[in-house]
Amino acid sequence: MVCFAGGAMGRTRVFSHEDRIFEDRREAGRILSEALKEFRGKDAVVLGIPRGGLVVAAEIARAIEADLDVALTRKIGAPLQPELAIGALSESGQIYLNSALAAQVGADGGYIEREKARQAGVIKERAQQYRKVRPKVPLAGRLVIVADDGVATGATMLATLWSLAQEKPQRLIVALPVATEDAVEVLAGAADDVVVLQVPIYLAGISQFYGDFSQTGDDEVVDILRESLAWKGQKP
């Protein structure tokens, strides 16, 4: 079953509302790549949200012959509600802020600067590890697919989309193995397309849809990025 929705927001494609258990992130990525085969050979860039999302993204990138990269953006969460995104910080240090929401939740200038500094530290640490292998892929004018292993609230993905939009991609697509209905609705307002394999009736956590949901380490991320360059005949 494929459900389509469109209109003022981006187009959404949901393939099932049943509960499917993926063997692991790699299997989820391979199945998801079938839903994205229309983008094969279209000079796309597939971005994975570290760390687990990169495993999914790698399978998509390999299948559709796309460049692979990480989306090193970080959510700026609300005070006392870290899952509520009030903005995003990009790898380049640019910050997107929903000023109205920030004021509503009491996020003053001091809080935002502290949170920005904290998230910048995380980005810097990961960039030092990952960018030695894969320099950042420019996104301007490119077809960009952003993948994760699943979303519950959608806050991290939303923050990522806000940040990536500043780089002026030609088209911005979200690709997910599993998501909540609320998250899909939110993300459709920030992307051109949202492709989701399943939106279950009940979602307690993303891990319930994976047989193996073991943590992805930084070494695995580096190995995946290095391997992806070999697919494209490039060198680290």
Secondary structure as UniProt FT lines:
FT   STRAND          3..5
FT   STRAND          11..14
FT   HELIX           25..34
FT   TURN            35..36
FT   HELIX           37..39
FT   TURN            40..41
FT   STRAND          44..48
FT   TURN            50..51
FT   HELIX           52..64
FT   STRAND          67..70
FT   STRAND          74..78
FT   TURN            79..80
FT   STRAND          81..89
FT   TURN            91..92
FT   STRAND          95..97
FT   HELIX           99..104
FT   TURN            105..106
FT   HELIX           109..130
FT   TURN            131..133
FT   TURN            140..141
FT   STRAND          143..147
FT   HELIX           155..165
FT   TURN            166..167
FT   STRAND          171..179
FT   HELIX           181..188
FT   TURN            189..190
FT   STRAND          193..198
FT   HELIX           206..209
FT   HELIX           218..231
FT   TURN            232..233
//
